[in-house]
């Protein structure tokens, strides 16, 4: 028999991958993102120096005046001293608020624990941290303990609720598989439930740190002798709106830095989580 030649597959066209953008293109892309903030700064400068008179200019100083005030506070060390005190209070309260993680795991895993604590938690959770300021001053006086208590309330409940949600959202088949392989209650909690709930717990930490940072500044406005909130309130009494704006900008930058730090650490600690990588 005459053998037929085998059909050879058609050659696929080679698709060339685009070259990665160079340094200049990356720099240009980043500058485009800063176009709106720069435009707002220019508009702010023009309004403050050309539109407002001397009286109203004291209420809205130009960006250049704010930059000069920030430089003076940096040279004197006052800005770093207040910033250090605020961060110290935030970190101390954050450490105490981590008790919400084991409590949230217990409430999410055992129904009996949730039945006992849910009513108390849901009664206290809607109360804003700022509403506790008068009572906390009576309890702890004016100082670090009072500030840390207010921050603790701001951080605790977001972590607790996200931990409960994360534990309850664990895939039941994972728990069944772990038990079929001989895993005890403690091993299932540590190696399956807690790991599966970690992305949700970290989300609660991000939210809690933001709420606690805002609550800290509010608490320092009325119950502290140092910190960024105290610096803002003290500058208000002297009509130094440039210092007030320096404090506000510092609060925003520190809050952004804390959130970015949590996101970087979580993306490296949980490489398998899509939510953390995005």
C-alpha positions as CSV (number, residue, x, y, z in Angstrom):
1,X,0.0,0.0,0.0
2,X,1.1,3.4,-0.7
3,X,1.7,5.4,2.5
4,X,0.3,8.8,2.7
5,X,2.4,11.6,4.0
6,X,1.5,12.8,7.4
7,X,0.0,16.2,7.6
8,X,2.3,18.5,9.5
9,X,0.6,21.1,11.7
10,X,0.8,24.6,10.4
11,X,3.5,26.6,12.0
12,X,2.1,29.0,14.6
13,X,3.1,32.6,14.3
14,X,5.5,33.8,16.9
15,X,3.9,36.5,18.9
16,X,6.5,38.9,20.2
17,X,6.0,40.0,23.8
18,X,6.0,43.8,24.3
19,X,9.1,45.2,25.9
20,X,8.6,46.3,29.5
21,X,8.2,50.0,29.9
22,X,11.4,51.8,30.5
23,X,12.3,54.1,33.4
24,X,11.1,57.2,31.6
25,X,7.7,55.7,30.8
26,X,7.3,54.6,34.3
27,X,8.2,58.0,35.6
28,X,5.8,59.7,33.2
29,X,3.0,57.3,34.3
30,X,3.6,58.2,38.0
31,X,3.7,61.9,37.2
32,X,0.3,61.6,35.5
33,X,-1.1,60.3,38.8
34,X,0.1,63.4,40.6
35,X,-1.4,65.8,38.1
36,X,-4.6,66.4,40.1
37,X,-2.8,66.9,43.5
38,X,-0.4,69.3,41.9
39,X,-3.2,71.2,40.2
40,X,-5.0,71.5,43.5
41,X,-1.8,72.8,45.2
42,X,-1.4,75.5,42.5
43,X,-5.0,76.5,42.9
44,X,-4.6,76.7,46.7
45,X,-1.5,78.8,46.3
46,X,-3.2,81.2,43.9
47,X,-6.3,81.6,46.0
48,X,-4.4,82.2,49.2
49,X,-1.9,84.7,47.8
50,X,-3.9,86.5,45.1
51,X,-7.6,86.2,46.1
52,X,-7.7,86.4,49.9
53,X,-6.9,89.5,51.9
54,X,-4.5,89.7,54.8
55,X,-7.3,88.9,57.4
56,X,-8.7,85.8,55.7
57,X,-5.3,84.6,54.6
58,X,-4.6,83.7,58.2
59,X,-7.4,81.2,58.1
60,X,-6.1,79.6,54.9
61,X,-2.4,80.0,54.6
62,X,-0.6,79.2,51.4
63,X,1.1,75.8,50.8
64,X,4.4,77.6,51.0
65,X,3.6,79.0,54.4
66,X,2.6,75.5,55.5
67,X,5.9,74.1,54.2
68,X,7.8,76.7,56.2
69,X,5.9,75.8,59.3
70,X,6.6,72.1,58.8
71,X,10.3,72.9,58.3
72,X,10.4,74.9,61.5
73,X,8.6,72.2,63.5
74,X,11.0,69.6,62.1
75,X,14.1,71.6,63.0
76,X,12.9,72.2,66.5
77,X,12.0,68.6,66.9
78,X,8.4,69.3,68.1
79,X,6.8,67.5,65.1
80,X,8.7,64.3,65.7
81,X,8.1,64.5,69.5
82,X,4.3,64.8,69.0
83,X,4.4,62.2,66.3
84,X,6.3,59.7,68.5
85,X,3.8,60.2,71.4
86,X,0.8,59.5,69.1
87,X,2.4,56.4,67.5
88,X,3.4,55.1,70.9
89,X,-0.2,55.3,72.1
90,X,-1.5,53.8,68.9
91,X,0.9,50.8,69.1
92,X,0.2,50.2,72.8
93,X,-3.6,50.2,72.2
94,X,-3.1,48.0,69.2
95,X,-1.3,45.3,71.2
96,X,-4.1,45.2,73.7
97,X,-6.8,45.1,71.0
98,X,-5.2,41.9,69.5
99,X,-7.2,40.1,72.2
100,X,-10.1,40.5,69.8
101,X,-8.6,37.7,67.6
102,X,-8.9,34.7,70.1
103,X,-12.2,36.1,71.3
104,X,-13.5,36.4,67.7
105,X,-12.3,32.8,66.9
106,X,-14.1,31.5,70.0
107,X,-17.3,33.4,69.1
108,X,-17.2,32.3,65.5
109,X,-16.4,28.6,66.2
110,X,-18.4,27.8,69.4
111,X,-22.1,28.7,69.4
112,X,-22.3,28.6,73.1
113,X,-19.6,31.3,73.4
114,X,-21.3,33.5,70.8
115,X,-24.7,33.2,72.5
116,X,-23.3,34.5,75.7
117,X,-21.2,37.4,74.3
118,X,-23.1,38.5,71.2
119,X,-25.7,40.7,73.1
120,X,-23.0,42.4,75.1
121,X,-20.8,43.0,72.0
122,X,-23.7,44.3,69.9
123,X,-24.7,46.7,72.7
124,X,-21.2,48.2,73.1
125,X,-20.2,48.2,69.4
126,X,-22.5,51.0,68.1
127,X,-21.3,53.4,70.8
128,X,-18.7,55.7,69.1
129,X,-15.2,55.8,70.8
130,X,-15.6,59.5,71.1
131,X,-18.6,59.1,73.3
132,X,-16.4,57.4,75.9
133,X,-14.1,60.4,76.2
134,X,-15.9,62.1,79.2
135,X,-16.2,58.8,81.1
136,X,-12.6,57.8,80.3
137,X,-11.3,61.1,81.7
138,X,-13.2,60.5,84.9
139,X,-11.9,56.9,85.1
140,X,-8.2,57.4,84.0
141,X,-7.7,61.2,84.1
142,X,-5.9,63.1,81.4
143,X,-3.0,61.1,80.0
144,X,-1.8,58.1,78.1
145,X,-4.1,55.6,79.7
146,X,-7.2,57.6,78.7
147,X,-6.0,58.0,75.2
148,X,-5.0,54.3,74.8
149,X,-8.5,53.3,76.1
150,X,-10.2,55.4,73.4
151,X,-7.9,53.9,70.7
152,X,-8.5,50.4,72.0
153,X,-12.2,50.8,71.5
154,X,-11.6,52.0,67.9
155,X,-9.4,49.1,67.0
156,X,-11.0,46.3,69.0
157,X,-14.5,46.0,67.4
158,X,-13.4,46.0,63.7
159,X,-10.9,43.2,64.4
160,X,-13.4,41.2,66.4
161,X,-16.2,41.4,63.8
162,X,-13.9,40.5,60.9
163,X,-12.4,37.6,62.9
164,X,-15.9,36.3,63.5
165,X,-16.8,36.7,59.9
166,X,-13.6,35.0,58.7
167,X,-14.1,32.0,61.0
168,X,-17.7,31.5,60.0
169,X,-16.7,31.8,56.3
170,X,-14.3,28.9,56.3
171,X,-15.1,26.3,53.7
172,X,-16.8,23.4,55.6
173,X,-15.2,20.8,53.4
174,X,-11.8,21.9,54.6
175,X,-12.9,21.3,58.2
176,X,-14.4,17.9,57.3
177,X,-11.2,16.8,55.5
178,X,-9.0,17.8,58.4
179,X,-11.2,15.8,60.8
180,X,-11.2,12.8,58.5
181,X,-7.4,12.9,58.5
182,X,-7.4,12.6,62.3
183,X,-7.1,16.3,63.2
184,X,-8.3,17.2,66.7
185,X,-10.2,20.3,67.6
186,X,-7.1,22.3,68.4
187,X,-5.2,21.2,65.3
188,X,-8.2,22.0,63.1
189,X,-8.5,25.5,64.7
190,X,-4.8,26.3,64.3
191,X,-4.0,24.8,61.0
192,X,-7.2,25.1,59.0
193,X,-9.7,27.6,60.5
194,X,-7.2,30.3,61.7
195,X,-5.2,30.2,58.4
196,X,-8.3,30.4,56.3
197,X,-9.6,33.3,58.3
198,X,-6.3,35.2,58.2
199,X,-7.1,37.4,55.2
200,X,-10.4,38.6,56.8
201,X,-8.5,39.1,60.1
202,X,-5.9,41.3,58.4
203,X,-8.7,43.3,56.8
204,X,-10.1,43.9,60.3
205,X,-6.6,45.0,61.5
206,X,-6.4,47.5,58.6
207,X,-9.8,49.0,59.4
208,X,-9.2,49.0,63.1
209,X,-5.9,50.8,62.8
210,X,-7.5,53.5,60.7
211,X,-10.4,54.0,63.1
212,X,-8.0,53.9,66.1
213,X,-5.8,56.5,64.5
214,X,-8.8,58.8,64.0
215,X,-10.0,58.2,67.5
216,X,-6.5,58.9,68.9
217,X,-6.4,62.4,67.3
218,X,-9.9,63.2,68.7
219,X,-8.9,61.9,72.1
220,X,-5.7,64.0,72.1
221,X,-7.7,67.1,71.3
222,X,-9.4,67.1,74.7
223,X,-7.3,64.8,76.9
224,X,-3.6,64.9,76.2
225,X,-0.6,67.1,76.8
226,X,1.3,65.9,73.7
227,X,0.6,64.2,70.4
228,X,-0.5,65.4,67.0
229,X,-4.1,66.1,68.2
230,X,-2.7,68.2,71.1
231,X,-0.4,70.1,68.7
232,X,-3.4,70.9,66.4
233,X,-5.6,72.1,69.3
234,X,-2.7,74.2,70.8
235,X,-2.1,75.8,67.4
236,X,-5.8,76.6,67.1
237,X,-5.7,78.7,70.3
238,X,-2.8,80.7,68.9
239,X,-4.5,81.1,65.4
240,X,-1.6,79.2,63.8
241,X,-3.5,77.6,61.0
242,X,-0.3,76.7,59.2
243,X,0.6,74.5,62.2
244,X,-2.9,73.1,62.2
245,X,-2.5,72.1,58.6
246,X,0.9,70.6,59.2
247,X,-0.6,68.4,61.9
248,X,-3.5,67.4,59.6
249,X,-1.1,66.5,56.7
250,X,1.1,64.5,59.2
251,X,-2.0,62.6,60.3
252,X,-2.9,61.7,56.8
253,X,0.6,60.7,55.8
254,X,1.1,58.5,58.8
255,X,-2.3,56.8,58.3
256,X,-1.4,56.1,54.7
257,X,2.0,54.7,55.8
258,X,0.4,52.4,58.3
259,X,-2.1,51.1,55.8
260,X,0.7,50.5,53.2
261,X,2.8,48.7,55.8
262,X,0.0,46.3,56.7
263,X,-0.7,45.7,53.0
264,X,3.0,44.9,52.2
265,X,3.4,42.6,55.2
266,X,0.1,40.8,54.5
267,X,1.0,40.2,50.9
268,X,4.3,38.7,51.9
269,X,2.9,36.7,54.8
270,X,0.0,35.3,52.8
271,X,1.2,34.8,49.2
272,X,-1.6,32.3,48.6
273,X,-4.4,34.8,49.2
274,X,-5.8,36.6,46.2
275,X,-7.3,39.3,48.3
276,X,-4.0,40.2,49.9
277,X,-2.1,40.2,46.6
278,X,-4.6,42.5,44.9
